[in-house]
Amino acid sequence: MLYYAVVFLVVALVAALFGFGGIAAGAVEIAKILFFVFIVLAVATFIVSLLRKGKR
């Protein structure tokens, strides 16, 4: 998921470089959403792994 966030960020940068503001804004928003979803899932996975280690 982090890979796709970076891909959309690069697409946004290239689109902004060539003057496509609407496409760039859309790609940035998608990149932000994917990045925050990645962070939430990473933190949730970390917490679950800590809880499972604590039960052993």
N, C-alpha and C positions, 0 to 999 in steps of 0.2 A: 504494500500500500504506500509505503514511503517512496518507492520507486515511481509510482504514478504521480504522486504529489510533485516530485522533482521534474518529471516529464512535463506536467502542465505548467510548472513555473518556467521552464525553458521555453515552452511554446509561447507563454505570455511575454517573455522578454524578447523573443524574436518578432512576435507580432507588434509589440510596442516599438521595436527598432524600425520596422517598416511602416509604421503609422496606422496600424489597424487597432484603434483604441477600443472599440467594442469587443473585438475578439480577445484582446489582451486582458480587458477587465473580466470577461467571463472565465478565461483560463486562470486568472489569479484567484478568483472566488472558488473555483473547483479545487485548485491547489491548496487553498486555506482549509477547506472542508476536509479534504483527504488527510492533510497533515494533522488536524485536530482529532480526527477519527483514529489515526495511527497512534497518537499520544494516549488517547483514552484506552485503546486496546492494549498498548504496551504497559501502562500502569496497572490495568486490571489483571493482566497476565502475571505481572510481578507480584501483586498482592496475593493472587491465588497460589502462586508457587511458594510464597512465604508461609501461607496458612497450611499448605500440604506438608511442608517440611517440619512445621511445628507440631503436627499431629503424630509424627513418627517417633 
